[in-house]
Amino acid sequence: MNFRRRVAVLSLTAGVLVLAIVAGLAFSPEARRSRETRGGILLRDPAEIDTLEISDSSGLRVFRRLGAAWVLDEDGAFLPARAERIEAYLTILGSLRSREEVSRREASWETLGLDDTSGRRIRLLLRDGSAAADFRVGRYSPDGSRVFLRMERDPRGYAVPGPVASRLPTARTTWLDLRVFGEPVPLEDVMSLRISGSLTFPDGTAFGPGYTLERDRSGGWTSKQIPDPDPAAVGRLVRSWMNAEADDFTARDVAGVAGGPRSELRVDLELGGGTLRSLRITGPADPEGRFAVIRTGGYGPMALSPWILRDLLKSPGELSIPSVP
């Protein structure tokens, strides 16, 4: 091999090595991440968000902040929302610091689930009505770890962590606070449980006349109607009432509907310091077998399913310490 040919081969080899090095740098994960990072979604403090709007094919849902609480605004009628779920979602958005660009063309929107007919649009508004964030959430990536997203009025599509979509429930009732007694309190803060009145189920069976369970000086439970209350059984019952959730809010008149036996049950939980939480459960049941429930000082009536109610209405025998033969 003569000198000139040797120089040409070496030059070509060097050129190939340089191209390989450049390509490696350009397409390395570090370079790709650097190129695809375009900042977060919510650049304001989540505590500044006053309104959360979620719109999809089923319609528009508007959640508004009222002090430390959140409500679902349904044409001016406010229903209590699960504040912890909304705050957790805002925290996820506020903690996101990057999004990876996956597309720059509007033609990809349908494939990514980001077109106007399939994606969910999320708007976060400040108190003055200005938008702190406005974006659409589309389909999940093939491995399910990420979800596609685009900012409104921006053709580019991005991939962001899955919780941006998974922490965004689809069902309306998932957002609502349907706990019949409101925010639970520790069991030791409950001083008494009183169930009075009677209730007739659609199959004709009935509960009544009720009973009262009260704390004694030692912290145990006593009752005039239940001999030897079982502390474990009573504790489970009180927790069940504190955690019970209705199916939904209802526009039904709490006075009941025609066509069934009229009945009413009242449930009172007395807390430490004399605070009283009260429920009124009225029958007859609706066509689905559910009873209307309204909490004193709470929002409008809720619909409580009969199988939940049956589980809550324990008989005195179920709350007593079993007798030893």
GUKE-189266 format. One line per field, with one value per residue: x, y, z of N, C-alpha, C in turn; residue number from 0. Coordinates in steps of 0.001 Angstrom, whole numbers, always signed. Layout:
<rs>
n_u X, ...
n_v Y, ...
n_w Z, ...
ca_u X, ...
ca_v Y, ...
ca_w Z, ...
c_u X, ...
c_v Y, ...
c_w Z, ...
resi NUM, ...
</rs>
This chain:
<rs>
n_u +858, +713, +1957, +76, -2367, -2512, -2754, -5251, -6965, -6597, -7573, -10260, -11066, -10720, -12639, -14999, -14941, -15184, -17782, -19214, -18761, -19951, -22612, -23164, -23084, -25149, -27434, -27530, -28981, -28767, -28453, -30848, -32734, -32079, -32766, -35499, -36677, -38940, -39835, -42236, -45774, -47592, -46755, -47223, -47833, -49553, -51419, -52454, -54329, -57637, -59805, -60672, -61117, -62553, -63021, -64657, -65908, -68236, -69049, -68704, -66950, -66762, -64736, -64490, -62557, -63259, -62264, -60682, -61864, -63224, -65590, -67982, -69282, -72364, -74089, -74483, -75315, -73802, -71787, -70144, -66716, -64024, -61543, -58899, -58210, -58255, -56320, -54090, -53811, -53214, -50789, -49208, -49104, -47808, -45317, -44132, -41468, -40499, -41162, -41357, -40839, -42702, -43886, -44344, -46332, -49671, -51032, -50552, -52168, -54599, -53697, -52283, -54300, -55060, -56709, -59525, -61857, -61348, -59424, -59028, -59655, -57947, -58195, -56669, -57420, -56728, -57619, -58428, -59467, -57759, -55772, -53737, -52769, -53386, -54318, -54359, -55084, -54185, -53884, -52334, -48841, -47344, -46176, -47524, -46511, -46321, -48172, -49735, -49685, -50715, -50183, -52644, -53301, -50860, -49114, -47435, -46791, -46428, -44816, -45585, -45325, -47373, -49254, -50361, -52585, -53745, -54414, -56603, -59674, -62354, -65100, -67813, -68808, -66592, -65133, -66657, -67463, -68878, -69285, -71370, -71392, -69555, -66226, -64194, -63584, -61276, -61879, -61863, -62817, -65514, -68394, -70981, -73403, -76459, -79364, -82496, -86066, -87572, -87182, -88285, -87519, -87454, -88176, -89901, -88929, -87890, -86227, -85866, -86817, -84440, -81431, -79192, -75791, -73310, -70371, -68689, -67253, -64798, -64107, -65207, -68106, -71577, -75067, -78597, -80316, -78860, -77473, -74348, -72431, -70287, -67078, -65365, -67129, -68851, -67024, -66317, -68775, -69193, -67023, -67768, -70089, -68904, -67336, -69029, -70343, -72475, -74294, -74626, -75423, -78812, -81754, -84099, -87089, -86850, -88946, -89864, -91367, -94382, -96079, -94904, -94110, -94085, -91319, -88904, -85635, -83319, -79960, -77516, -74365, -72440, -69797, -66625, -66641, -69211, -70171, -72492, -73365, -75762, -77971, -80681, -82661, -84799, -87747, -90289, -88078, -86292, -86894, -84643, -84132, -82815, -82271, -83185, -80884, -80023, -77778, -77620, -76930, -75450, -74946, -77365, -79842, -78671, -78283, -78551, -77458, -79351, -77977, -75678, -76862, -78200, -75991, -75061, -77041, -77006, -78244, -79263, -78385, -76191, -74338, -73693, -71760, -71076, -72924, -71695, -72167
n_v -1193, +2119, +5352, +7494, +6160, +4907, +7132, +8083, +5968, +6041, +8602, +8308, +6399, +7854, +9813, +8324, +7481, +9949, +10712, +8673, +9205, +11735, +11086, +9348, +11063, +12789, +11175, +9958, +8872, +10943, +13231, +13116, +13436, +16005, +17409, +16928, +17911, +20225, +21800, +22107, +21521, +22896, +25908, +27546, +27991, +25256, +25905, +28279, +27784, +28193, +27156, +24108, +22694, +20115, +18690, +16527, +13993, +13481, +15825, +18928, +19410, +21323, +22338, +24084, +26014, +26459, +28049, +25831, +23745, +21882, +22103, +20635, +22295, +22360, +23794, +26007, +24713, +23512, +20755, +18697, +17980, +15553, +16807, +16033, +14445, +16191, +18052, +16362, +15748, +18277, +18674, +16704, +17736, +20147, +19257, +18240, +18558, +18262, +17379, +15096, +15585, +14149, +14426, +16727, +17462, +18239, +16238, +13948, +13923, +12442, +9785, +9842, +10318, +12922, +14659, +16893, +15452, +13174, +13433, +14484, +17675, +19852, +22536, +24905, +27403, +30670, +32864, +35257, +34412, +33939, +31652, +29213, +26875, +24936, +22207, +19074, +15668, +12530, +9293, +6407, +5518, +2715, +990, +1754, +3399, +6078, +8985, +10614, +14076, +17401, +20892, +23439, +25135, +24495, +22599, +20485, +17218, +15578, +13341, +12350, +11484, +8680, +9098, +11634, +11184, +8877, +9677, +11139, +10745, +9246, +8794, +10667, +10460, +9569, +11775, +13052, +13821, +11522, +10543, +9676, +10669, +12651, +13958, +11478, +10696, +9870, +6713, +6785, +9306, +9243, +9457, +8469, +6408, +6586, +5073, +5526, +5121, +3544, +1405, +286, -2200, -2784, -5493, -5993, -6624, -5265, -2768, -1905, -1125, +300, +1469, +2600, +3297, +3962, +5569, +4411, +5274, +4065, +3994, +1990, +363, +820, -101, +257, -1241, -3327, -6113, -6619, -5331, -6016, -4895, -4954, -5522, -3311, -1260, -1830, -1343, +1434, +2508, +1673, +3188, +5730, +5604, +5022, +5319, +7008, +6289, +8392, +11899, +13024, +14262, +13681, +14093, +14311, +13511, +11199, +8868, +8039, +4858, +2986, +1736, +4204, +5313, +6169, +6759, +7714, +8612, +9268, +10558, +11269, +13336, +13961, +16758, +17425, +17761, +17046, +14815, +14171, +11989, +11595, +9102, +8183, +6462, +5496, +3331, +4203, +3387, +1798, +654, +2212, +4403, +7677, +9915, +12367, +14655, +16518, +19883, +19349, +18815, +18487, +15738, +12330, +9216, +6106, +2818, -233, -2558, -1636, -251, -2298, -3661, -1822, -1577, -3207, -5868, -6005, -8475, -9076, -7348, -8031, -9665, -12991, -15512, -17975, -21395
n_w +0, -1044, +15, -308, -569, +1905, +3596, +2760, +3549, +6331, +6829, +6084, +7954, +10315, +9877, +9936, +12621, +13919, +13093, +14312, +16991, +17220, +16554, +18643, +20825, +20162, +20136, +22588, +25754, +27622, +26025, +24627, +26656, +27449, +25164, +24991, +27295, +28501, +30582, +33360, +34103, +35803, +36952, +39046, +42589, +43986, +45973, +45159, +43263, +42331, +40974, +39420, +36343, +34456, +31433, +29160, +26925, +28312, +29418, +31300, +34324, +37224, +39779, +42781, +45044, +48419, +50978, +53083, +51906, +49072, +46428, +44195, +41544, +40319, +38125, +39859, +42144, +44951, +45768, +48152, +47669, +47490, +49082, +49620, +47456, +45286, +46094, +46177, +43480, +42398, +43663, +42426, +39810, +40344, +41164, +38943, +36786, +34236, +30800, +28181, +24805, +22206, +19790, +17091, +15444, +14468, +13233, +14670, +16866, +17103, +17203, +19599, +21326, +21807, +20498, +19978, +20446, +21946, +24032, +27488, +28737, +30857, +33014, +35055, +37202, +38470, +41223, +40054, +37692, +35588, +33623, +35053, +34130, +31214, +29572, +27713, +28350, +27145, +25678, +27286, +27285, +25497, +27483, +29712, +31688, +31252, +30147, +27413, +26547, +25799, +25645, +25619, +22572, +21490, +19239, +19818, +21166, +24317, +26645, +29878, +33411, +34416, +36657, +36194, +34711, +35903, +38470, +38021, +38268, +36373, +36876, +38119, +40780, +42142, +42756, +44644, +48072, +49804, +52309, +54866, +57471, +57306, +57797, +59248, +62751, +65425, +67055, +69846, +70381, +70159, +71989, +72265, +70581, +69069, +67945, +66710, +66193, +63302, +60419, +57302, +54990, +51386, +51008, +53015, +55543, +58710, +60729, +64102, +67517, +67906, +69708, +72347, +72769, +75076, +76386, +79289, +82500, +82477, +79866, +78396, +76891, +77401, +77694, +77914, +76468, +75426, +76684, +78238, +76215, +73474, +73291, +71019, +68890, +69052, +68588, +65915, +64709, +65177, +63770, +61224, +60742, +60764, +58493, +56437, +53143, +50847, +47756, +45980, +45643, +45794, +44188, +45260, +47163, +50628, +52124, +51153, +48778, +47043, +47365, +49050, +52385, +54907, +56743, +59261, +60388, +62879, +63445, +65797, +66561, +69245, +70020, +71659, +73884, +73447, +70862, +68289, +65764, +63365, +61596, +59330, +58139, +55655, +54546, +52138, +50154, +47119, +43580, +43110, +45492, +47345, +50157, +51299, +52730, +55045, +56442, +59399, +59072, +56856, +53280, +50585, +50326, +50301, +48515, +49885, +49715, +50163, +50995, +52256, +54337, +55733, +56733, +58534, +60434, +63012, +65023, +68531, +69562, +67980, +68910, +71444, +74024, +73376, +75048, +77310, +77121
ca_u +0, +1563, +1752, -1158, -3512, -2542, -3284, -6686, -7645, -6568, -8469, -11624, -11319, -10873, -13929, -16046, -14893, -15742, -19241, -19758, -18730, -20983, -23923, -23340, -23395, -26449, -28556, -27401, -30115, -28585, -28747, -32271, -33461, -31825, -33495, -36928, -37170, -39547, -40419, -43365, -47130, -48098, -45615, -47653, -48042, -50878, -52333, -53025, -55370, -58968, -60797, -60224, -62122, -62267, -64033, -64466, -67112, -69412, -69425, -67765, -67037, -66079, -64486, -64079, -62007, -63962, -61436, -59908, -62688, -63497, -66955, -68330, -70294, -73268, -75037, -74759, -75563, -72500, -71715, -68800, -65770, -62940, -60473, -57588, -57931, -57943, -55030, -53049, -53611, -52508, -49398, -48530, -48829, -46825, -44000, -43592, -40486, -40094, -42034, -40584, -41506, -42818, -44428, -44445, -47336, -51077, -51501, -50357, -53064, -55561, -52963, -51895, -55499, -55005, -57587, -60597, -62976, -60997, -58647, -59654, -59036, -57811, -57865, -56447, -57632, -56437, -58795, -58870, -60012, -56719, -55373, -52391, -52399, -54466, -53719, -55178, -54497, -54616, -53696, -51115, -47799, -47511, -45825, -48417, -45841, -46450, -49387, -49468, -50258, -50329, -50666, -53608, -52734, -49499, -49278, -46520, -47240, -45408, -45046, -45382, -45607, -48735, -50185, -51043, -53895, -54334, -54960, -57674, -60774, -63350, -66450, -68172, -68962, -65275, -64667, -67543, -67344, -70169, -69304, -72638, -71134, -68495, -64849, -64136, -62798, -60805, -62907, -61895, -63509, -66954, -68924, -72201, -74091, -77883, -80191, -83891, -87036, -87642, -87024, -88780, -86839, -88386, -88663, -90842, -88234, -87798, -85322, -86411, -86903, -83155, -80717, -78184, -74525, -72620, -69113, -68723, -66108, -63550, -63887, -65912, -69430, -72721, -76337, -79765, -81029, -77981, -76723, -72939, -71949, -68969, -66311, -64850, -68253, -69307, -66002, -66466, -70009, -68981, -66145, -68539, -70923, -68057, -66751, -70060, -70514, -73674, -74046, -74580, -76425, -80062, -82708, -85353, -87671, -86547, -90188, -90167, -92189, -95574, -95999, -94240, -94352, -93368, -90537, -87806, -84649, -82371, -78701, -76760, -73032, -71987, -68344, -66086, -66945, -70644, -70544, -73445, -73591, -77036, -78477, -82077, -82800, -86242, -88311, -89877, -86901, -86547, -87036, -83436, -84006, -81977, -82970, -82700, -80159, -79603, -77031, -77881, -75853, -74721, -75506, -78641, -79993, -77870, -78945, -77781, -77911, -79907, -77031, -74829, -77686, -78412, -74756, -74888, -78087, -76799, -79221, -78648, -77698, -74906, -73431, -73502, -70766, -71766, -73022, -70984, -73105
ca_v +0, +3292, +6337, +8264, +5298, +4712, +8375, +8141, +5001, +6563, +9758, +7799, +5773, +8927, +10465, +7437, +7542, +11242, +10643, +7775, +9915, +12785, +10441, +8842, +12183, +13384, +10281, +9343, +9196, +12247, +14273, +13077, +14044, +17440, +17984, +16765, +18579, +21510, +22382, +21431, +21860, +23926, +26675, +28313, +27221, +24621, +26577, +29450, +27364, +28434, +26376, +23001, +22322, +18884, +18507, +15394, +13707, +13428, +17178, +19757, +19409, +22492, +22248, +25385, +26025, +27269, +27945, +24589, +22712, +21954, +21703, +20473, +23283, +21851, +24862, +26818, +23852, +23050, +19462, +18552, +17137, +15002, +17804, +15407, +13944, +17334, +18600, +15419, +15905, +19543, +18469, +15961, +18663, +21126, +18645, +17826, +19541, +18034, +16598, +14695, +15820, +12934, +14775, +18160, +17673, +18080, +14978, +12852, +14088, +11345, +8599, +10018, +10574, +14329, +15484, +17531, +14545, +12032, +13793, +15280, +18993, +20278, +23952, +25332, +28841, +31448, +33538, +36308, +33797, +33652, +30241, +28852, +25750, +24529, +21117, +17900, +14376, +11545, +7870, +5976, +4945, +1247, +297, +2215, +4204, +7488, +9367, +11688, +15352, +18595, +22152, +24048, +26049, +24061, +21350, +19433, +16232, +15242, +12197, +12713, +10335, +8164, +9660, +12819, +10703, +7886, +10374, +11972, +9792, +9530, +8797, +11865, +10174, +9358, +13078, +13583, +13354, +10890, +9978, +10142, +11415, +13621, +13584, +10574, +11077, +8664, +5994, +7205, +10593, +9020, +9243, +7661, +6125, +6389, +4786, +5559, +5033, +2251, +1497, -896, -2448, -3143, -6878, -6076, -6728, -3954, -2555, -1024, +332, +958, +1335, +3619, +2814, +5096, +5305, +4487, +6005, +3362, +4030, +887, +672, +347, +124, -247, -2173, -4421, -6639, -6955, -4969, -6496, -3707, -5098, -5409, -1921, -467, -2034, -683, +2887, +2804, +1472, +4379, +6874, +5461, +4668, +6253, +6867, +6074, +9680, +12850, +12807, +15373, +13142, +14701, +13459, +13031, +9891, +8807, +7226, +3483, +2107, +2097, +5374, +5014, +7113, +6355, +8772, +8113, +10355, +10309, +12346, +13368, +14645, +18181, +17628, +17912, +16026, +14616, +13456, +11582, +11196, +8157, +8088, +5556, +4272, +3346, +4566, +2179, +979, +135, +3101, +5287, +9055, +10210, +13752, +14950, +17839, +20810, +18908, +19158, +17860, +14313, +11340, +7930, +5064, +1508, -1053, -3551, -922, +66, -3534, -3975, -841, -1719, -4445, -6167, -6071, -9748, -9056, -6446, -8529, -10715, -14284, -16216, -19245, -22459
ca_w +0, -1109, +1084, -496, -262, +3360, +4173, +2460, +4417, +7699, +6892, +6061, +9257, +11301, +9639, +10457, +14084, +14341, +12918, +15338, +18277, +17178, +16627, +20005, +21708, +19804, +20414, +23906, +26618, +28261, +25049, +24316, +27769, +27408, +24049, +25152, +28483, +28177, +31784, +33968, +33670, +36705, +37432, +40217, +43818, +43964, +46900, +44482, +42328, +42882, +40228, +38585, +35351, +33723, +30383, +28260, +26143, +29184, +29821, +32057, +35784, +37762, +41214, +43301, +46397, +49412, +52167, +53077, +51274, +47646, +46087, +42791, +41176, +39285, +37794, +41039, +43310, +45429, +46432, +48736, +46937, +48298, +48996, +49621, +46123, +44434, +46519, +45769, +42042, +42190, +44108, +41363, +38710, +40791, +41356, +37655, +36330, +32853, +29931, +27017, +23528, +21394, +18482, +16816, +14412, +14831, +12657, +15634, +18017, +17213, +17634, +21006, +22118, +22219, +19682, +20745, +20721, +22797, +25216, +28558, +28884, +32248, +33184, +36429, +37191, +39667, +41758, +39135, +36494, +34605, +33597, +35489, +33263, +30310, +28813, +27432, +28702, +26166, +25931, +27961, +26447, +25428, +28726, +30767, +32716, +30925, +29440, +26464, +26972, +25037, +26171, +24722, +21566, +21182, +18483, +20248, +22133, +25307, +27528, +31284, +34275, +34403, +37638, +35674, +34261, +36812, +39637, +37503, +38099, +35345, +37448, +38880, +42202, +42747, +43234, +45676, +49458, +50062, +53659, +55433, +58694, +57092, +58126, +60403, +63928, +66118, +67801, +71254, +70491, +70091, +73340, +72235, +69325, +69364, +66775, +67163, +65117, +62624, +58974, +56608, +53725, +50310, +51111, +54125, +56819, +59346, +61848, +65120, +67678, +68065, +70982, +72642, +73310, +75669, +77073, +80748, +83042, +82161, +78425, +77752, +76361, +78178, +77014, +78614, +75593, +75019, +77827, +78005, +74878, +73088, +72883, +69652, +67959, +69076, +67907, +64472, +64282, +65162, +62624, +59998, +60547, +60453, +57158, +55450, +52027, +50030, +46326, +45286, +46102, +45086, +44226, +45802, +48354, +51786, +52722, +50588, +47581, +47246, +46913, +49999, +53788, +55410, +57943, +59461, +61380, +63217, +63993, +66413, +67103, +70123, +70107, +72826, +73888, +73267, +69455, +67866, +64337, +63252, +60292, +59212, +57036, +55446, +53571, +51447, +49294, +45725, +42753, +43176, +46850, +48156, +51089, +51362, +53966, +55137, +57658, +59941, +58766, +55672, +51989, +50275, +50603, +49599, +48322, +50567, +49241, +51249, +51534, +53215, +55501, +56494, +57438, +59602, +61445, +63748, +66073, +69859, +69758, +67268, +69623, +72812, +74213, +73335, +76329, +77360, +77570
c_u +888, +1154, +419, -2391, -3652, -3128, -4791, -7484, -7714, -7523, -9925, -11994, -11542, -12218, -15084, -16095, -15490, -17261, -19885, -19818, -19815, -22377, -24206, -23706, -24793, -27612, -28429, -28615, -29999, -28931, -30231, -33094, -33295, -32642, -35001, -37494, -37686, -40221, -41634, -44694, -47674, -46911, -45971, -47783, -49439, -51887, -52992, -54173, -56740, -60030, -60100, -61365, -61656, -63375, -63649, -65773, -68384, -69858, -68320, -68029, -66181, -65969, -63938, -63567, -62833, -63209, -60556, -60647, -62759, -64925, -67061, -69485, -71119, -74361, -75452, -75091, -74220, -72637, -70303, -67942, -64695, -61717, -59107, -57218, -57551, -56589, -53882, -52765, -52855, -51035, -48593, -48162, -47748, -45427, -43348, -42687, -40060, -41166, -41282, -41390, -41520, -43352, -44484, -45567, -48752, -51630, -51385, -51358, -53999, -54890, -52623, -53109, -55610, -55873, -58770, -61717, -62631, -60245, -59472, -58903, -59079, -57427, -57748, -56481, -57265, -57694, -59323, -59403, -58990, -56265, -53933, -51863, -53625, -53891, -54728, -54392, -55070, -54389, -52405, -50111, -47954, -47178, -46650, -47797, -45983, -47775, -49047, -50270, -49853, -50926, -51613, -52908, -51263, -49619, -48426, -47151, -46102, -45789, -44685, -45713, -47092, -49695, -50896, -52425, -54544, -54923, -56093, -58882, -61766, -64743, -66684, -68213, -67634, -64726, -65459, -67237, -68709, -70232, -70491, -72442, -70002, -67130, -64817, -63302, -62301, -61907, -63009, -62581, -65017, -67454, -70191, -72688, -75537, -78626, -81631, -84830, -87041, -87530, -87470, -88107, -87845, -88936, -89611, -90195, -88014, -86739, -86007, -86642, -85566, -82553, -79734, -76970, -73752, -71308, -69345, -67432, -64770, -63230, -64530, -67276, -70510, -74002, -77473, -80493, -80191, -77207, -75299, -72474, -70527, -68147, -65803, -65967, -68768, -68305, -66102, -67695, -69818, -68082, -66901, -69434, -70078, -67522, -67765, -70202, -71802, -73296, -73840, -75501, -77665, -80953, -84033, -85790, -87435, -87799, -90610, -91022, -93351, -95307, -95297, -94495, -93471, -92616, -89399, -86925, -83721, -81148, -77912, -75416, -72640, -70475, -67902, -66328, -68403, -71081, -71422, -73534, -74820, -77390, -79962, -82199, -84286, -86594, -89708, -88648, -87289, -86627, -85815, -83198, -83210, -82830, -82347, -82083, -79767, -78933, -77333, -76675, -75052, -75380, -76777, -78664, -79091, -78666, -78047, -78338, -78379, -78904, -76044, -75610, -77940, -77175, -74536, -75887, -77979, -77886, -78519, -77872, -76327, -73866, -73147, -72371, -71489, -71778, -72338, -71936, -72661
c_v +1236, +4315, +7061, +7413, +5082, +5941, +8467, +7208, +5506, +7751, +9318, +7172, +6817, +9621, +9653, +7485, +8845, +11246, +9768, +8463, +10980, +12196, +9920, +9933, +12728, +12510, +9535, +9694, +10570, +13371, +14311, +13724, +15555, +18101, +17963, +17466, +19968, +22144, +21622, +21846, +23028, +24650, +27579, +27391, +26585, +25294, +27792, +29081, +27485, +27556, +25304, +22630, +21088, +18705, +17334, +15155, +13687, +14805, +17870, +19622, +20544, +22339, +23591, +25239, +26970, +27142, +26719, +23462, +22926, +21491, +21504, +21409, +22726, +22877, +25664, +26021, +23246, +21714, +19272, +17580, +16628, +15907, +17155, +14870, +15092, +17908, +17675, +15554, +17203, +19422, +17715, +16899, +19669, +20572, +18222, +18918, +19334, +17248, +16327, +14873, +14540, +13233, +16283, +18480, +17419, +16764, +13810, +12892, +12899, +10080, +8661, +10247, +12006, +15244, +15973, +16586, +13420, +12414, +14554, +16598, +19406, +21756, +24255, +26857, +29469, +32188, +34612, +35750, +33492, +32206, +30071, +27678, +25354, +23462, +19994, +16635, +13329, +10116, +7615, +5464, +3424, +522, +770, +3113, +5701, +7735, +10542, +12934, +16427, +19824, +22765, +25093, +25744, +22718, +20199, +18500, +15844, +13955, +12624, +11496, +9974, +8774, +10940, +12439, +9773, +8519, +11323, +11074, +10238, +9670, +10039, +11589, +9941, +10653, +13582, +13007, +12827, +10218, +10558, +10954, +12430, +13070, +12668, +11160, +9798, +8035, +6478, +8549, +10458, +8647, +8393, +7491, +5819, +6186, +4678, +5560, +3651, +2482, +183, -1023, -2888, -4563, -7082, -6248, -5330, -3954, -1600, -1800, +1034, +776, +2484, +2947, +4018, +4651, +5330, +5162, +5363, +3386, +2888, +1339, +67, +676, -454, -1305, -3410, -4921, -7012, -6616, -5475, -5298, -3775, -4906, -3969, -1022, -603, -1313, +832, +3274, +2664, +2662, +5583, +6825, +5160, +5758, +5945, +6623, +7396, +10642, +12667, +14029, +14939, +13879, +13773, +12984, +11686, +9996, +7876, +5787, +2542, +2569, +3259, +4992, +6012, +6628, +7533, +8134, +9302, +9844, +11507, +12238, +14068, +16143, +18480, +17830, +16739, +16003, +13734, +13171, +11284, +10340, +7886, +7070, +6020, +4463, +3758, +3285, +1271, +415, +1030, +4036, +6681, +9315, +11676, +13982, +16355, +18746, +20427, +19388, +18348, +16362, +13452, +10051, +6834, +3699, +641, -2041, -2906, -658, -1174, -3890, -3035, -1037, -3086, -4629, -6176, -7364, -9772, -8184, -6880, -9563, -12065, -14956, -17571, -20315, -23067
c_w +0, -69, +946, -162, +1230, +4055, +3957, +3362, +5849, +7854, +6925, +7401, +10343, +11153, +10186, +11978, +14602, +14227, +13986, +16691, +18328, +17303, +18027, +20980, +21441, +20239, +21735, +24756, +27262, +27296, +24718, +25417, +27750, +26317, +24291, +26378, +28130, +29392, +32273, +33375, +34481, +37323, +38597, +41414, +43756, +44885, +46267, +43550, +43001, +42226, +39402, +37654, +34594, +32698, +29498, +27528, +26983, +29654, +30603, +33548, +36310, +39277, +41685, +44737, +47264, +50730, +52082, +52374, +49766, +47412, +44584, +42496, +40020, +39049, +39022, +42279, +43717, +46146, +46960, +47932, +47888, +48137, +48908, +48243, +45175, +44801, +46100, +44278, +41729, +42597, +43058, +40213, +39096, +40928, +40039, +37100, +34882, +32119, +28644, +25730, +22710, +19999, +18332, +15834, +14933, +14304, +13634, +16783, +18196, +17715, +19118, +21915, +22573, +21354, +20522, +21135, +21685, +24065, +26241, +28711, +30351, +32267, +34674, +36443, +38532, +40101, +40814, +37818, +35416, +34738, +34056, +34674, +32456, +29391, +28593, +27768, +27756, +26606, +26711, +26924, +26462, +26723, +29915, +31807, +32487, +30210, +28538, +26819, +25973, +25700, +25145, +23848, +21265, +20455, +18998, +21285, +23052, +26029, +28943, +32135, +34325, +35404, +37189, +35143, +35279, +38068, +39242, +37239, +37025, +35942, +38308, +40372, +42909, +43323, +44439, +47052, +49874, +51425, +54413, +56710, +58529, +57471, +59360, +61538, +64582, +66956, +69238, +71458, +70431, +71486, +73350, +70799, +69664, +68053, +67247, +65958, +64510, +61123, +58353, +55254, +52664, +50401, +52280, +55480, +57392, +60435, +62807, +66408, +67881, +69447, +71124, +73258, +73819, +76315, +78586, +81224, +82708, +80666, +77679, +77263, +77250, +77438, +77842, +77786, +75231, +76242, +77422, +76584, +74654, +72592, +71445, +68632, +67896, +68356, +66394, +63935, +64176, +63983, +61306, +59714, +60149, +59019, +56069, +54387, +51273, +48578, +45601, +46027, +45250, +45220, +44833, +47050, +49547, +52497, +52139, +49344, +47847, +46813, +47873, +51415, +54218, +56688, +58043, +60605, +61625, +63868, +64505, +66906, +67950, +70291, +71375, +72730, +73626, +71834, +69034, +66345, +64186, +61803, +60398, +57965, +56852, +54380, +53204, +50572, +47881, +44882, +42754, +44573, +47781, +49005, +51066, +52727, +53944, +56480, +58112, +59697, +57538, +54397, +51766, +50478, +49723, +49485, +48884, +50185, +50406, +51824, +52495, +54490, +56349, +57312, +58621, +60744, +62120, +64807, +67432, +70095, +69092, +67980, +71057, +72855, +74235, +74704, +76234, +77889, +78896
resi 0, 1, 2, 3, 4, 5, 6, 7, 8, 9, 10, 11, 12, 13, 14, 15, 16, 17, 18, 19, 20, 21, 22, 23, 24, 25, 26, 27, 28, 29, 30, 31, 32, 33, 34, 35, 36, 37, 38, 39, 40, 41, 42, 43, 44, 45, 46, 47, 48, 49, 50, 51, 52, 53, 54, 55, 56, 57, 58, 59, 60, 61, 62, 63, 64, 65, 66, 67, 68, 69, 70, 71, 72, 73, 74, 75, 76, 77, 78, 79, 80, 81, 82, 83, 84, 85, 86, 87, 88, 89, 90, 91, 92, 93, 94, 95, 96, 97, 98, 99, 100, 101, 102, 103, 104, 105, 106, 107, 108, 109, 110, 111, 112, 113, 114, 115, 116, 117, 118, 119, 120, 121, 122, 123, 124, 125, 126, 127, 128, 129, 130, 131, 132, 133, 134, 135, 136, 137, 138, 139, 140, 141, 142, 143, 144, 145, 146, 147, 148, 149, 150, 151, 152, 153, 154, 155, 156, 157, 158, 159, 160, 161, 162, 163, 164, 165, 166, 167, 168, 169, 170, 171, 172, 173, 174, 175, 176, 177, 178, 179, 180, 181, 182, 183, 184, 185, 186, 187, 188, 189, 190, 191, 192, 193, 194, 195, 196, 197, 198, 199, 200, 201, 202, 203, 204, 205, 206, 207, 208, 209, 210, 211, 212, 213, 214, 215, 216, 217, 218, 219, 220, 221, 222, 223, 224, 225, 226, 227, 228, 229, 230, 231, 232, 233, 234, 235, 236, 237, 238, 239, 240, 241, 242, 243, 244, 245, 246, 247, 248, 249, 250, 251, 252, 253, 254, 255, 256, 257, 258, 259, 260, 261, 262, 263, 264, 265, 266, 267, 268, 269, 270, 271, 272, 273, 274, 275, 276, 277, 278, 279, 280, 281, 282, 283, 284, 285, 286, 287, 288, 289, 290, 291, 292, 293, 294, 295, 296, 297, 298, 299, 300, 301, 302, 303, 304, 305, 306, 307, 308, 309, 310, 311, 312, 313, 314, 315, 316, 317, 318, 319, 320, 321, 322, 323, 324
</rs>
